[in-house]
Amino acid sequence: AASGFTVHTVDEDASIEQAMATLSTQLPIHHTRADLAQLPELPRTDLLLSCATLPFVPEPAFGALWARIREALRPRGILAVDLFGERDDWAGTDGTYLRRADVEALLDGLEILELTEEERDGRSFSGPKHWHTFRVIARAR
């Protein structure tokens, strides 16, 4: 936003909404307070970035959200997202945990610039955790 790009943010947290309201008085930032799983549409975009957010969308709502994400990408638009894999410690909880084949299917029709699968032991906000993640960067055709 500081470089002149129009930025759209989505988060259901009220504290984020307050911070975005302050920033939007100085920068071209448009914030929507909403649950991603319930979001009816996304604005057309040249870059869609989601770091460690999409995996927390419940699986029953994920497919429809993914369709909205794909629809929002303009031609040659970039998609940069983190997804969680099926061997993540949190798999089986309320969220979306994918196999590599699932991730590849989600990217069908996009130009994959990076698809990195990683497994590692580390920490989370709640303590030790085994991470299984996919880092995705893709371009709409």
Salt bridges, closest charged atoms under 4 A:
GLU17 OE1 - ARG33 NH1 3.45
ASP46 OD2 - ARG74 NH1 3.22
GLU86 OE2 - ARG87 NH1 3.38
ASP88 OD1 - LYS129 NZ 2.55
ASP102 OD1 - ARG99 NH2 2.83
GLU104 OE2 - ARG100 NE 3.06
GLU111 OE1 - ARG139 NH1 3.20
GLU114 OE2 - ARG135 NE 2.66
GLU117 OE2 - ARG87 NH2 3.25
GLU117 OE1 - ARG100 NH1 3.31
GLU117 OE2 - HIS132 NE2 2.70
GLU118 OE1 - ARG120 NE 3.82
GLU119 OE2 - ARG87 NE 2.70
GLU119 OE1 - HIS130 NE2 2.69
ASP121 OD1 - HIS130 ND1 2.81
